[in-house]
């Protein structure tokens, strides 16, 4: 974040903002620590988290997956220092991944760029 004294905002929701608006789907979710935007990961078809970082200059994201606690700087292309974020720290555990439910194509494994 540009101002470490500023409290990071809560997440924008529990799913990728753009995928939900367009009827798309995601593999994993990322949270912008600057504005709280939830976007889909680089393995997802649309890669909205990375796009958000490049369009806004909000470089650092945190994983928004249950059990993950890591940060990534898209602009520097390296891990970033972790710091406390307000909850929730992940999508709900009962929310499917990939998601959202009902939007994931049956051949989704062929469409995801596995790391």
C-alpha positions as a printed Julia matrix, in Angstrom:
115×3 Matrix{Float64}:
   0.0     0.0     0.0
   1.18    3.5    -0.66
   0.23    4.68    2.86
   0.98    2.04    5.49
  -1.01    4.04    8.09
  -4.18    3.71    6.05
  -6.36    0.77    7.07
  -6.78   -1.65    4.14
 -10.41   -1.89    3.01
 -12.62   -4.92    3.36
 -12.94   -7.17    0.28
 -15.34   -6.09   -2.47
 -17.26   -9.37   -2.12
 -16.73  -13.12   -2.18
 -16.1   -13.58   -5.91
 -14.34  -11.98   -8.86
 -16.08   -8.67   -9.51
 -15.71   -8.78  -13.3
 -16.57  -12.48  -13.67
 -19.75  -12.0   -11.66
 -20.72   -8.99  -13.8
 -20.03  -10.77  -17.08
 -21.3   -14.24  -16.19
 -17.77  -15.67  -16.26
 -16.0   -18.01  -13.88
 -12.71  -18.28  -11.98
 -10.24  -20.8   -10.64
  -8.75  -18.96   -7.61
  -9.32  -15.51   -6.13
  -7.0   -12.62   -5.24
  -7.65   -9.53   -3.09
  -6.19   -6.11   -3.87
  -4.74   -4.79   -0.61
  -5.09   -1.18   -1.81
  -8.83   -1.11   -2.59
 -10.24   -4.55   -1.67
 -11.07   -5.53   -5.28
 -11.55   -9.29   -5.63
 -10.28  -10.61   -8.95
  -9.51  -13.99  -10.46
  -5.98  -15.43  -10.55
  -3.53  -15.78  -13.42
  -4.64  -19.39  -13.97
  -8.23  -18.24  -14.52
  -9.39  -17.56  -18.08
  -9.69  -13.77  -17.67
  -6.93  -12.99  -15.12
  -8.85  -10.03  -13.66
  -6.61   -9.56  -10.59
  -3.51   -8.96  -12.71
  -5.47   -6.73  -15.09
  -6.73   -4.68  -12.13
  -3.16   -4.24  -10.87
  -1.89   -3.01  -14.23
  -4.87   -0.73  -14.89
  -4.92    0.89  -11.44
  -1.31    0.66  -10.27
  -2.52   -1.28   -7.22
   0.37   -3.71   -7.35
  -0.06   -5.94   -4.3
  -2.64   -8.68   -3.87
  -3.25  -11.28   -1.19
  -4.59  -14.73   -1.82
  -8.33  -14.85   -1.11
  -8.38  -18.63   -0.73
  -9.06  -20.45    2.55
  -5.84  -21.46    4.28
  -3.59  -19.28    2.1
  -1.76  -16.3     3.58
   0.61  -14.86    1.01
   1.0   -11.59   -0.86
   2.2   -10.95   -4.42
   3.39   -7.78   -6.16
   2.2    -7.94   -9.78
   4.22   -4.95  -10.93
   7.51   -6.18   -9.41
   6.62   -9.83  -10.22
   7.7   -11.05   -6.79
   6.31  -11.94   -3.39
   5.38   -9.0    -1.2
   5.56   -8.36    2.52
   2.53   -9.62    4.41
   0.61   -7.39    6.81
  -2.71   -7.65    8.65
  -5.88   -7.28    6.59
  -9.41   -6.85    7.9
 -11.62   -9.92    7.6
 -12.76  -11.84    5.83
  -9.38  -13.17    4.73
 -10.8   -15.59    2.18
 -13.85  -16.58    0.21
 -16.31  -18.64    2.27
 -15.04  -22.2     2.67
 -18.34  -23.59    1.38
 -18.04  -21.53   -1.83
 -16.82  -23.79   -4.64
 -13.57  -23.35   -6.48
 -13.68  -23.05   -9.37
 -16.72  -20.83   -9.14
 -19.23  -19.44   -9.1
 -21.5   -22.42   -8.85
 -23.49  -22.96  -12.03
 -21.1   -20.95  -14.25
 -18.13  -23.31  -14.49
 -17.99  -25.23  -17.78
 -17.72  -29.04  -17.63
 -14.33  -28.92  -19.38
 -12.9   -26.31  -16.97
  -9.73  -28.37  -16.34
  -8.84  -27.94  -20.03
  -9.26  -24.16  -19.72
  -7.24  -23.47  -16.55
  -3.52  -22.7   -16.69
  -2.34  -24.9   -13.82
   0.84  -23.68  -12.09
